[in-house]
Amino acid sequence: MIRLWMMLLLVALLSFKAYAADENPNAIMFEGVQEHCVQLGEIKFGPGAHWNSCHITRARWVSTINLIDMYQTQYCLGKDEQSCEQRAWVLFANRAYTKEAKALVVRMDPSTTVYKDPLVIVTGDNYLMSMPSYNADGVESINYFMWHMGDWVPVESQAWVHNLTAKLPKGTSIRQVVWPDLESMSAEVNLFKSSDSDCCPTGGKAKVDLGFEGENFSVKKVNVSSATQ
C-alpha cells in the first residue's frame, strides 16, 4: 500500500512539473528566437507600446558552456520594419534538447549604437565574456562578464588601472580609458607626461599582461617602451 502511494505521488509531481513548464506564460520558446523579436523588460512593441515594430538585424551563436548554447540577437525598434529608433541587444541561453530559452543579458541603446560580436574565453577556472559597442562618434565601450552559476555576472574592468600606476615610469600617467583585450589577456596603455596635451602622449607605451583573480582583472607583468623620437 505504501509503495503504491509513493508511486502515485511521484506520478503527480512529474505531471505537475510538465504542466507548469508547458503553461508558463513567461516562458521564451527557443524555436524562432533568432528570427522574431521577443518582448521582455523594456523591449515592448506593437499596438499600444512605445514602438510599433521590432526586427532583428543580426543573430548568431556565441558560445556553448556545459551544454548551454548562447545566441546573440540585435534588435531595431521603431515605427515600422524599416526604421530604427532604438537598438537592443539580447543574449539568449538554451540548454541542449530543451525547448525553452532564457534571456541572460539585455541592454538598450540609442539607434546610432554599433554592436560588435561578443567574445567568450576561458582563463584558469573562469569563463569571461566581452561585449563591445561603439557610439555615434566611434568611441568604443566594452562590458565584461564572468560566468557564475549559470548566469553572466558583470565584471568591473578599470580597477586594475589604479594598480598599474605604481609600476609606471616616474613623471608619467594614464589619461585614457583602457579596455582589456580578452583574446590576448593584455592591454596597451599610452603614457602621458605632465606637459602633454590630451591628444598627444609622449611618455611611451606600457604593454600589460593581465590575469583574472577572484572577480577582477589583475596586473601580472608590465613592459614599458619609450616613445619614438
C-alpha positions as CSV (number, residue, x, y, z in Angstrom):
1,M,0.0,0.0,0.0
2,I,2.8,2.4,0.9
3,R,4.7,1.6,-2.3
4,L,1.5,2.3,-4.4
5,W,1.0,5.6,-2.6
6,M,4.6,6.7,-3.3
7,M,4.3,5.7,-7.0
8,L,1.1,7.8,-7.3
9,L,2.8,10.8,-5.5
10,L,5.8,10.6,-7.9
11,V,3.5,10.5,-11.0
12,A,1.6,13.5,-9.6
13,L,4.8,15.5,-9.1
14,L,6.1,14.7,-12.5
15,S,2.8,15.6,-14.1
16,F,2.8,18.9,-12.3
17,K,6.3,19.9,-13.5
18,A,5.4,19.1,-17.1
19,Y,2.2,21.1,-16.9
20,A,3.8,24.1,-15.2
21,A,6.5,24.3,-17.9
22,D,4.0,24.0,-20.7
23,E,1.6,26.6,-19.4
24,N,4.2,29.1,-18.1
25,P,3.1,32.4,-19.7
26,N,6.6,33.9,-19.2
27,A,8.4,31.1,-21.0
28,I,10.5,32.1,-24.0
29,M,10.3,29.4,-26.7
30,F,13.7,28.8,-28.3
31,E,12.3,28.0,-31.7
32,G,12.2,31.2,-33.7
33,V,14.1,33.3,-31.1
34,Q,16.6,34.2,-33.8
35,E,14.0,35.1,-36.4
36,H,11.5,37.1,-34.3
37,C,11.8,39.7,-31.6
38,V,10.9,38.8,-28.1
39,Q,9.1,41.1,-25.7
40,L,10.9,41.3,-22.4
41,G,12.0,44.0,-20.0
42,E,12.0,47.4,-21.8
43,I,11.6,45.7,-25.2
44,K,7.9,46.3,-25.8
45,F,6.4,46.8,-29.3
46,G,3.1,46.5,-31.1
47,P,-0.3,48.2,-30.6
48,G,-0.3,50.5,-27.5
49,A,3.5,50.2,-27.0
50,H,6.1,52.9,-27.5
51,W,7.4,51.2,-30.6
52,N,5.1,49.8,-33.3
53,S,7.6,47.4,-34.7
54,C,10.7,45.4,-34.0
55,H,13.0,43.5,-36.3
56,I,16.2,41.5,-35.9
57,T,19.3,42.9,-37.6
58,R,21.8,40.2,-36.6
59,A,21.5,36.8,-34.8
60,R,24.3,34.2,-34.3
61,W,25.7,31.6,-32.0
62,V,28.2,33.0,-29.4
63,S,29.4,30.1,-27.2
64,T,28.5,26.8,-25.5
65,I,29.2,26.3,-21.8
66,N,28.3,23.0,-20.1
67,L,25.7,22.1,-22.8
68,I,24.2,25.6,-22.6
69,D,24.2,27.2,-26.1
70,M,24.2,31.0,-26.2
71,Y,23.0,33.2,-29.0
72,Q,23.0,36.9,-29.5
73,T,20.2,38.9,-31.2
74,Q,20.3,42.5,-32.2
75,Y,17.0,44.4,-32.4
76,C,15.9,47.6,-34.1
77,L,12.7,49.1,-32.7
78,G,10.7,51.8,-34.5
79,K,7.6,52.8,-36.3
80,D,7.9,50.2,-39.0
81,E,10.2,47.4,-40.3
82,Q,12.5,49.8,-42.0
83,S,13.0,52.2,-39.1
84,C,15.4,52.0,-36.2
85,E,14.7,54.5,-33.4
86,Q,16.2,52.3,-30.6
87,R,18.6,49.4,-30.5
88,A,18.6,46.4,-28.2
89,W,21.0,43.5,-27.6
90,V,19.9,40.3,-26.1
91,L,21.9,37.2,-25.2
92,F,19.7,34.0,-25.0
93,A,20.6,30.7,-23.5
94,N,19.2,27.3,-24.4
95,R,20.1,24.1,-22.8
96,A,20.6,21.3,-25.3
97,Y,17.5,19.2,-26.1
98,T,15.1,21.6,-24.3
99,K,12.5,23.9,-26.0
100,E,12.7,27.0,-23.8
101,A,15.3,29.8,-23.8
102,K,16.3,32.3,-21.2
103,A,17.4,35.9,-21.6
104,L,20.8,36.2,-19.8
105,V,21.8,39.8,-20.8
106,V,19.6,42.6,-22.1
107,R,20.7,46.1,-23.0
108,M,19.0,49.1,-24.6
109,D,21.0,51.7,-26.6
110,P,20.5,54.7,-28.9
111,S,19.8,53.9,-32.5
112,T,23.3,55.0,-33.5
113,T,25.0,52.3,-31.4
114,V,27.0,49.7,-33.3
115,Y,27.4,46.3,-31.6
116,K,30.4,44.0,-32.2
117,D,30.1,40.3,-31.7
118,P,30.9,39.2,-28.1
119,L,33.9,37.1,-27.3
120,V,34.0,34.3,-24.8
121,I,37.3,32.9,-23.4
122,V,38.5,30.5,-20.8
123,T,41.2,31.7,-18.4
124,G,42.0,29.5,-15.5
125,D,38.8,28.2,-14.0
126,N,36.8,31.2,-15.4
127,Y,34.7,31.9,-18.5
128,L,34.9,35.6,-19.4
129,M,32.9,37.5,-22.0
130,S,33.5,40.9,-23.6
131,M,30.6,42.8,-25.2
132,P,32.0,45.7,-27.3
133,S,30.0,48.6,-28.8
134,Y,30.6,51.9,-30.5
135,N,28.6,55.2,-30.1
136,A,27.9,57.7,-32.9
137,D,31.3,59.2,-32.6
138,G,33.1,55.9,-32.9
139,V,34.1,55.7,-29.3
140,E,34.4,52.2,-28.1
141,S,32.9,50.9,-24.9
142,I,33.2,47.3,-23.6
143,N,31.1,45.4,-21.0
144,Y,32.7,42.4,-19.3
145,F,31.1,39.4,-17.7
146,M,32.1,36.3,-15.7
147,W,30.1,33.1,-16.0
148,H,28.9,32.2,-12.5
149,M,26.3,29.6,-11.5
150,G,24.6,29.6,-14.9
151,D,24.5,33.3,-15.5
152,W,26.7,36.2,-16.7
153,V,27.8,38.4,-13.8
154,P,29.1,42.0,-14.7
155,V,32.8,42.5,-14.1
156,E,34.4,45.8,-13.1
157,S,37.0,46.5,-15.7
158,Q,39.0,49.5,-14.6
159,A,40.3,48.8,-11.1
160,W,43.5,47.2,-12.4
161,V,44.5,50.5,-13.9
162,H,44.9,52.1,-10.5
163,N,47.3,49.3,-9.5
164,L,49.2,49.8,-12.7
165,T,50.0,53.4,-11.8
166,A,52.7,52.5,-9.3
167,K,54.5,50.4,-11.9
168,L,54.9,53.2,-14.4
169,P,58.0,55.4,-15.0
170,K,58.2,58.5,-12.8
171,G,56.5,61.5,-14.3
172,T,54.1,59.5,-16.5
173,S,50.4,58.9,-16.1
174,I,47.3,57.4,-17.7
175,R,44.6,59.7,-19.0
176,Q,42.5,57.4,-21.2
177,V,40.1,54.5,-20.6
178,V,41.9,51.3,-21.2
179,W,39.9,48.2,-22.2
180,P,41.4,44.7,-21.5
181,D,41.7,42.6,-24.6
182,L,40.3,39.2,-23.7
183,E,41.8,37.4,-26.7
184,S,45.4,38.1,-25.5
185,M,44.6,38.9,-21.9
186,S,46.6,42.1,-22.2
187,A,46.2,45.8,-22.7
188,E,48.3,48.6,-24.3
189,V,48.4,51.9,-22.5
190,N,49.5,55.3,-23.8
191,L,51.6,57.1,-21.2
192,F,51.4,60.9,-20.8
193,K,53.9,63.3,-19.4
194,S,52.6,66.3,-17.4
195,S,53.4,68.7,-20.3
196,D,51.5,66.6,-22.9
197,S,48.1,67.7,-24.3
198,D,45.4,65.1,-24.2
199,C,45.7,64.4,-27.9
200,C,49.4,63.6,-27.9
201,P,51.1,61.3,-25.3
202,T,54.9,61.3,-25.4
203,G,55.7,59.1,-22.4
204,G,55.8,55.9,-24.4
205,K,53.6,52.8,-24.1
206,A,53.0,50.2,-21.5
207,K,52.2,46.6,-22.6
208,V,50.4,45.0,-19.7
209,D,49.9,41.2,-19.3
210,L,46.7,40.7,-17.4
211,G,45.3,37.9,-15.2
212,F,41.9,37.3,-13.6
213,E,41.8,36.8,-9.8
214,G,38.6,36.4,-7.8
215,E,36.2,38.7,-9.8
216,N,38.7,41.2,-11.1
217,F,41.4,41.8,-13.6
218,S,44.9,41.9,-12.2
219,V,48.3,43.2,-13.4
220,K,50.8,40.3,-14.0
221,K,53.6,42.0,-16.0
222,V,54.4,45.4,-17.3
223,N,56.7,46.2,-20.2
224,V,57.3,49.9,-20.9
225,S,58.7,51.1,-24.2
226,S,59.9,54.6,-24.8
227,A,58.2,56.9,-27.2
228,T,59.6,57.0,-30.8
229,Q,61.6,60.1,-31.4
